[in-house]
């Protein structure tokens, strides 16, 4: 790959990754609601989902959703239903006997897996990777799949750095708010509201 193409790719990657989107909102919600470890783990969960999308593009699996509308709709509505479920579960969780119970309803493993699924079950992310990564591939330079994996790795690394920074900032803000008596309920509503909003948004997105 020419150096100029790699530079252009990195500029585009950084610009895209610092632009707020559903993944960043998920990280913010987890960070504010459950603290720094949850926020950082959620950022790595998003990265795990992006790895799946990168491999799907590299081996042609993502093209199935582009060619088969039914597959796209199944993934879209499945992802929307999952996010709505998480939102309702969070909103209906009234375990406020202690701050710890309200702030940490999920373990770190669960949060990581939710981050992966939130990303993987968004077909817009799959189509974005399918449209974005191949633009910077030069078939004359060797394996196309290897180049896509390499570019995907750079994109994921950049995005994870940004999301971890966001997690640190959001968790700091959340920590400052935890001294307020009603903060557990506020955190629950913020987290649940973000999940519901993302689910509704995904369900209403049009296929392009």
Buried (B, 14 or more C-beta within 10 A) or exposed (E): BEEEBBEEBBEBBBEBBEEEBBBBBBBBBBBBBBBBBBBBBBBBBBBBBBBBBBBBBBEEBBBEBBEEEEEBEBBBBBBBBBBBEBBBEBBEBEEEEEBEEBBBBBEBEEBBBBBBBBBBBBBBBBBBBBEBBBEBBEEEEEEBBEBBBBBBEBBBBBBBBBBBEBBBBBBBEBEEEBEEEEBBEBBBEBBBBBBBBBBBBBBEEEEE
